[in-house]
Amino acid sequence: MNILDKINSPKDLKKLNREKLISLCDEIRSFIIESVSKTGGHLSSNLGVIELTVALHYVFDCPNDKFIWDVGHQTYPHKILTGRKKVMSSLRTMNGISGFPKISESHYDIFGTGHSSTSISAALGMAEALKKKKSNHKAIAIIGDGAMTAGMAFEGLNNAGDSDNNILVILNDNDMSISKNVGALNNYLAKLMSGNLYGSIKRSSKVVLSAVPPMLEFAKRAEEHVKGMVIPGTLFEEFGFNYIGPIDGHDINALIDTLTNLKKLQGPQFLHVATQKGFGYEPAEIDPNKFHGISQFNLKDGIKSSKTKKLTYTDVFGDWIVDMANIDKKLCAITPAMSDGSGLNKFAEKFPDRFFDVGIAEQHAITFAAGLACENYKPVIAIYSTFLQRAYDQLIHDVALQNIPMLFALDRAGIVGQDGPTHSGSFDLSFLRCIPNILIMAPSNENECRQMLFTGFKFKGISVVRYPRGPGPGSSIKSKMTTIPIGKAEVIRKGRRIALLAFGNMLDEALKAGEKINATVVNMRFIKPLDIKLIKDLSESHKLLVTLEENAISGGAGSAVLEVISEYDLKCQSLRLGLPDKFVEQGSQEQLRKKYGLDAVSIVKSIEKKLT
């Protein structure tokens, strides 16, 4: 029997000796590679934290000690060690386990995550609560170097370092972005500096030298300079943390020794761990970005399962922005650490001086774009719907209030599928529609997406093109770019009594439903401004107006149509179909559309129920 077969909880882990822990790490690595090859998911990040996860559960007592995983896409080893290895085959499927920490899934998942840079703030709140309960347990934030680019991480550091709480921040530096000084010497120094001897000498020397203030200041500066020669910890020391590291994040013995020492220390502690994304699986080591989030792949060579690749909306955007940049030298592309996911890699290669990946810093991205626009450059912001939520104030205050022109290419709008509620683009129409000075469009196919991007770029103001994850219906794309008349919808099919007003990618399902019930079908195209004249005309010739959208019913496109019906006292019935007032769970896009009544069969049933 393998060691992993005997591990059903962290208590089982603690019974193993160091030698078996090394073997266990190898088994977990093999298990994750095989499992993700079948389910898809985040691979590189999880392979990089196996030893760290094992060491944490070996030394600390979760859930009494609080583990808060930043972003959370690296928690597969944690899930396996906390009793969920038998259900890993259900990862990211409908009714299966989440690809992120989820409080409702396990009491070992202390805090739900999916967006980045929240762990330090959450851990500090828990550390404060533990102190009030007079508990000696620790709150531990595990944060990657990428997540450290966000302002919220530094807000948390600033607050935590000024406290006396038992918080441990572990920086998982998997890009060597801070230091390459990892090896036996640094592992030894980390162990030494996290030990009681070093800490007691440090404290006692400060007590003695405090009687001679100039000597204390000299000693402090000397210590900082000596530490700065071998470790890059000055920044975190200035925040008020006791900095330890960097140490090798794949050396289980060094990790256990250092964490054991840190467990005994009081106050804010900072451990710098260097890891490698994709560690232990050569294809992922060679190309960690490819295996960051991946669909099913061949276990031996890492090649994705052979499926006919369809052009996605992201591909359409990536091709359009390169074409547009060739025409307009003022175009600049901005993304908050989503270059690959947003389709900007080609642009970045061809126009490096006009490409700006600002890191995981959505708020900064928007205001940075506003600054560029104020100097007559033309920013295009490529961002996921779920991540634009994080920059809402900047969108209102720094952009819309001043009516600074720019284009938002809003990817992953609507149902996203397996990534679940943290990444679902369910709310953008609702939170954007109420902001003045914004033009909002939603394409129904690939070609329309290209033409809308061109329309938005040429628009003398703020424009948003929101498009879904994945491929479109297969529309041929015209290389020539033309603008679409602002606020004009398009009647695609003429019918009787019932008019289906489809927004964005709902047009295909609307056409299928329209054929079954002989309904008029309209490609609305614009959410703001609406085609009010067409809505008035339809209300006079049809008994029922049905709105279809992949957005929350509350405040979405359907609500906008209802406002028109109310304002102009239109004499017709209405039915809004969209996402309900709940967070959309994980599952395939097709499964979720059916569940929430957005497939053709369900649309017809809802209409028949309304008319009975």
Secondary structure, DSSP 8 states (H G I E B T S, - for coil): --TGGG-SSHHHHTTS-HHHHHHHHHHHHHHHHHHHHHH-B--HHHHTTHHHHHHHHHHS-TTTSEEEESSSTT-HHHHIIIIIGGGGGGTTSTTS--SS--TTT-TT--S--SSSS-HHHHHHHHHHHHHHTT----EEEEEETTGGGSHHHHHHHHHHHTS---EEEEEEE-S-SS----SHHHHHHHHHHTSHHHHHHHHHHHHHHTTSHHHHHHHHHHHHHHHHHH---HHHHHTT-EEEEEEETT-HHHHHHHHHHHHH--S-EEEEEE--TTTT-HHHHH-TTTTTSB-SB-TTT--B-------BHHHHHHHHHHHHHHH-TTEEEEESS-TTTTT-HHHHHH-GGGEEE--S-HHHHHHHHHHHHHTT-EEEEEEEHHHHGGGHHIIIIIIITTT--EEEEEES-B---TT-TTT-B-SHHHHHHTSTTEEEE--SSHHHHHHHHHHHHHSSSEEEEE--SSB-S-----SS-----TT--EEEE--SEEEEEE-GGGHHHHHHHHHHHT-EEEE--EEES--HHHHHHHHHHEEEEEEEEEEESTTSHHHHHHHHHHHTT--SEEEEEEE-SS---SS-HHHHHHHTT-SHHHHHHHHHHHH-
